[in-house]
């Protein structure tokens, strides 16, 4: 057996593991602190009335809360006329269905939103076997207002404002997650948005891979190994040509 890792006794292994555990606990405490600071961020009032196309017909942003006070919107990269959804967004979406009952019980609703027409969304959703709610923002400014979709004139004007900075190489669609709160009077507030690698903690596969012996094993192509879950070959592979939204 060949390994790049040093092979040691049980006692030496225990010492090395405890040393790493100290750093892991520091990370856990920092993550808890950041969560508290995230929840303490100021809120932004949502003044527009957005209309989405959903499985039950037209729905406003307020409707998407479905009787709950908190709403998470997953911005999924599926533009009008695309043959299939973004591979990276699909990788993230594979983690959604199992958490929904727990979110519902915690007064949180989650909805996926894309700019593609509902018919195109439903076709891809059926292929992937997902059950979560997915609506279309085609025809409104929602994706543009929350900085995940960009018009041609923006892309051709030296860059777009994505992930809180000027991004010169962004495409027309980008991934993200946004959080909203609705008070008892029905007023809606935007409380948080995260983009790009800020979404990694929402993808369960990453968390498992990060404790596997080889980790993500990506080499020079972050997420280049990821495919739609119905396109993997029988033999595992971790090489690729990059991904649309790593």
C-alpha positions in Angstrom: 0.0 0.0 0.0 1.3 3.5 -0.9 0.2 6.6 1.0 1.5 10.1 1.2 0.5 10.2 4.8 2.7 9.1 7.6 1.6 5.8 9.2 1.9 6.0 13.0 1.0 4.1 16.2 -2.5 4.5 17.8 -1.0 6.8 20.5 0.7 9.1 18.0 -2.5 9.2 15.9 -4.5 10.2 19.0 -2.1 13.1 19.7 -2.2 14.4 16.1 -6.0 14.1 16.1 -6.3 16.0 19.4 -4.1 18.8 18.0 -6.4 19.2 15.0 -9.4 19.1 17.3 -8.3 22.3 19.0 -8.4 24.1 15.6 -11.7 22.5 14.7 -13.3 23.8 18.0 -11.9 27.2 17.2 -13.6 27.1 13.8 -16.9 25.9 15.4 -16.8 28.8 17.9 -16.0 31.3 15.1 -18.9 29.9 13.0 -21.3 30.4 15.9 -20.0 33.9 16.3 -20.5 34.7 12.6 -24.0 33.3 12.8 -24.9 35.6 15.6 -23.4 38.6 13.7 -25.3 37.5 10.5 -28.6 37.5 12.5 -27.7 41.0 13.9 -27.3 42.6 10.4 -29.6 45.5 9.6 -32.6 44.7 7.4 -33.6 46.1 4.0 -37.3 46.8 3.3 -38.7 45.1 0.2 -40.8 47.7 -1.5 -41.4 46.0 -4.9 -44.3 43.5 -5.5 -42.8 40.6 -7.4 -45.1 38.1 -9.3 -43.8 34.6 -9.9 -45.1 31.7 -12.0 -45.5 28.7 -9.8 -47.2 25.2 -10.1 -50.4 26.7 -8.6 -50.3 29.8 -10.8 -49.2 33.4 -10.1 -47.7 34.0 -6.7 -46.2 37.1 -5.0 -43.1 37.1 -2.9 -45.4 37.3 0.1 -47.2 34.2 -1.1 -43.9 32.3 -1.2 -43.7 32.4 2.6 -46.6 30.0 2.7 -47.8 31.1 6.1 -44.3 31.2 7.7 -42.4 34.3 8.8 -39.1 33.4 7.2 -38.2 32.6 3.6 -35.0 31.3 2.0 -34.8 31.7 -1.8 -32.2 29.6 -3.7 -31.2 31.5 -6.8 -30.8 28.6 -9.3 -28.9 29.2 -12.6 -31.4 28.2 -15.2 -31.9 30.9 -17.9 -34.6 31.0 -20.6 -33.9 28.5 -23.3 -31.2 26.6 -21.4 -31.2 22.8 -22.1 -30.5 22.0 -18.5 -29.7 23.7 -15.2 -26.3 24.7 -13.9 -24.3 21.7 -12.7 -23.1 23.4 -9.5 -26.6 24.7 -8.7 -27.9 21.1 -9.3 -25.2 19.8 -7.0 -26.5 22.1 -4.3 -30.1 21.4 -5.0 -29.6 17.7 -4.3 -29.2 18.7 -0.6 -32.6 20.4 -0.4 -35.4 17.9 -0.2 -34.3 16.2 3.0 -34.1 19.3 5.0 -37.5 20.8 4.1 -39.6 19.1 6.9 -37.1 20.5 9.5 -37.2 24.0 8.0 -41.0 24.0 7.9 -41.1 23.0 11.6 -38.7 25.9 12.4 -41.0 28.5 10.7 -38.8 28.7 7.6 -40.0 28.1 4.0 -37.5 27.5 1.1 -38.3 28.1 -2.5 -36.0 27.8 -5.6 -36.2 30.6 -8.2 -34.9 30.7 -11.8 -35.5 33.0 -14.7 -36.4 30.2 -17.1 -40.1 29.9 -17.9 -42.0 27.5 -15.6 -42.4 24.9 -18.4 -38.6 24.6 -18.8 -38.2 24.5 -15.0 -40.7 21.7 -14.6 -39.1 19.6 -17.3 -35.7 19.8 -15.7 -37.1 19.3 -12.2 -38.8 16.1 -13.3 -35.6 14.8 -14.8 -33.7 15.4 -11.6 -36.5 13.9 -9.4 -36.7 16.9 -7.0 -39.8 17.6 -4.9 -39.0 21.2 -3.6 -41.0 24.2 -4.8 -39.5 25.9 -7.8 -40.9 29.0 -9.4 -40.1 31.2 -12.3 -39.1 34.9 -12.1 -39.3 35.3 -15.9 -40.9 38.6 -16.6 -40.0 40.4 -13.3 -36.8 42.0 -11.9 -36.3 39.7 -8.9 -33.1 38.1 -10.2 -31.7 41.4 -11.3 -32.5 43.2 -8.1 -30.8 40.5 -6.0 -27.7 40.5 -8.2 -27.8 37.0 -9.7 -28.9 37.8 -13.2 -27.4 40.4 -15.5 -28.5 42.0 -18.7 -26.2 42.0 -21.8 -25.5 45.8 -21.5 -24.2 45.2 -18.0 -22.0 42.3 -19.0 -20.6 44.4 -21.9 -19.9 47.4 -19.7 -16.7 46.3 -17.9 -18.2 44.0 -15.3 -21.1 43.5 -13.0 -21.7 43.8 -9.2 -21.7 40.3 -8.0 -20.8 38.9 -4.5 -20.3 42.4 -3.2 -17.6 43.4 -5.7 -17.1 44.2 -9.4 -16.9 40.9 -11.2 -15.5 41.2 -14.8 -16.0 37.6 -15.9 -19.5 36.8 -14.6 -22.0 35.2 -16.9 -25.7 36.2 -17.4 -26.7 34.0 -14.5 -25.0 33.4 -11.1 -25.8 31.4 -8.0 -26.9 32.6 -4.6 -29.2 32.4 -1.6 -31.3 35.2 -0.1 -33.2 35.4 3.2 -36.4 37.3 3.9 -38.6 38.0 6.9 -42.3 38.9 6.9 -43.7 40.6 10.0 -47.3 40.3 11.4 -48.4 43.3 9.3 -47.2 41.7 6.1 -44.1 43.9 5.6 -41.2 42.0 4.0 -37.5 42.6 4.7 -34.4 41.3 2.9 -32.1 40.1 5.7 -29.2 38.3 4.0 -27.8 37.1 0.7 -24.7 35.0 0.0 -23.2 34.0 -3.3 -20.5 31.8 -4.9 -18.5 29.9 -2.3 -20.7 31.4 0.4 -23.2 28.6 -0.5 -20.8 25.7 0.2 -22.1 25.1 3.7 -25.5 24.4 2.2 -24.2 21.6 0.1 -24.1 18.4 2.2 -21.8 16.5 -0.2 -19.0 19.0 0.5 -19.3 18.4 4.2 -18.9 14.7 3.8 -16.1 14.9 1.3 -14.1 17.3 3.6 -13.8 14.4 6.2 -13.1 11.7 3.6 -9.4 10.6 3.3 -8.8 12.4 0.0 -11.1 15.3 0.6 -12.5 17.0 -2.4 -9.6 15.8 -4.6 -10.2 18.5 -7.1 -6.7 19.4 -8.3 -6.6 22.6 -10.4 -10.3 22.4 -11.3 -12.5 23.3 -8.4 -15.8 21.5 -8.8 -14.6 20.2 -12.2 -15.6 16.7 -11.2 -19.2 17.6 -10.5 -21.9 16.3 -12.8 -25.7 16.2 -12.8 -26.5 13.2 -10.6 -27.9 11.2 -13.6 -24.7 11.7 -15.6 -22.0 10.0 -13.5 -20.3 7.0 -15.1 -20.1 3.7 -13.2 -16.4 4.3 -12.5 -15.7 7.4 -10.2 -13.7 10.3 -11.6 -12.6 13.6 -10.1 -11.1 15.3 -13.2 -12.9 17.8 -15.4 -12.9 21.1 -17.2 -14.3 23.3 -14.4 -17.8 24.3 -13.6 -20.2 27.1 -14.4 -20.4 28.5 -10.9 -17.5 27.4 -8.7 
